Amino acid sequence: MEKAIEVKGLRKSFKDAEVLKGVDFEVKRSEIFALLGSNGAGKTTVVNILSTLLKSDGGTASVCGFDVSRQPEKVRENISLTGQFAAVDEILTGQENMMLIAKLRGVPKPAQVAHDLLKHFGLTDAANKRAGTYSGGMKRRLDIAMSLVGTPSVIFLDEPTTGLDPEGRIEVWKTVKELAGSGVTILLTTQYLDEAEQLADKIAILNEGKIIANGTLEELKKLFPPVKKEYIEKQLTLEEIFLAIIGKGGQTK
């Protein structure tokens, strides 16, 4: 399957602190790829480099076949970025937010595009209400809907459920799965282990500036010896895998 994202030896420092120390990974088209790590691990730095908001100090990275350093305009034409907090104008209605983005991107028939996306994300009934009255999950869905204007091939979701209640998180999870099912490639960063477990086709664990494990959940489980059989066979959770890989886990009972 064709690669949507390819990263090799990515490095980045801020003053005297080396945040990325040679990061390598690749994401296939139509895949949900989770970059999992604690706060300060470098997840947002990776996303900012891939979305051309930040220049790397070394290594290479390409998105949709375009080099992020040498062809940033081409990269921007093919991507969308949703940050850690919903970037909606709370004074405007949902419809007005969508129309604003559609006009800024110069898409044909902006009103129709806004209508179709609001309908797809279940926001038609709230289209003429101010976004400031939306719940957290609704705001996030509107934010993601806005990011789809112009039909990007790759979407970066930087900690998409930060600050949401359980119901809002489930709403966003459903949306992400639907997007991937439509053929969009998604790279999401998260510090929530259950989120990566629920959504991702592949998981990469970023710790202290390096990818220390990368694969499907089943592949990550195979990094450990078979669990002991007592009365029942205990299955490893992603939390146990994560803590063990970064060196903070105890012995599995």
Steps between C-alpha positions, in 0.01 A plus 500: 500500500623848414657708775319819600767611750866405522735624773871417526746617762295804600678729745402819678650700787378805690791693649700232686220243513493230232133412461518262203805275480458319169136405457406240235156378395267470203125514458311321222211659315156471669668395825438635850844541653531591868807672637482411867705666770501692825490880521827642370587191297512701176167402341385853414847585370475213252156618385618860465791391281282275282242777458777750401450721807851423623829419334697197607871509585574174320355197331232488231122492493249476219122519487310370194835470324599865558801600708388717793813716483536545124132486394300649791233652274425161345481341844252765620278435199457139610465524877288638778596555864278498806678617813453405863211741548207563264585799278144617440371855523249479785320819392420358157249223438610157384389585147692830506815329625480251215430769242795707621745213453349401165537856368854533634595178323329614182296183454217503243143523638601578861140495626445148366832379641411643843153343490629158399771487766270621777253229400773234492609587854146515639504875553217607269259575786763720666621666179338836578595506867808681629794263539545634853183316600630163374612222733869406501437201273296711256772765484759235426282347229453845347876555519568172319227577245670834429829318450342290224413797280699454181515120538852456649673167453665506844360634827713568808307483826708624791349353819146524358314412822690719747256642754196309375265302721450127427199563274693760301796267462277225362351749250847591376611135484200420280586794274864394465402144408255628237769724348744212468226289346455765231865469395656787694838438667506606864796560727388570854703572808371392837605433855187293558579132473139393449468749214792347311366153575152588371596690186841417362597255229863562600647644820841659545624574851706819520714528811781745574517608137512156338257240369563206729225271368287499186236260371147373541371430849546129437859556384574704812362220715745258337791705640429331833526139610174301507294576807489245776195276506336460837124459511456726198740648249565865574514720190740793498339841479650786301565677830717212621682489166562877499632515858723198447646636175590838651650325801243589764300181516511237766481127454176374348330260736 
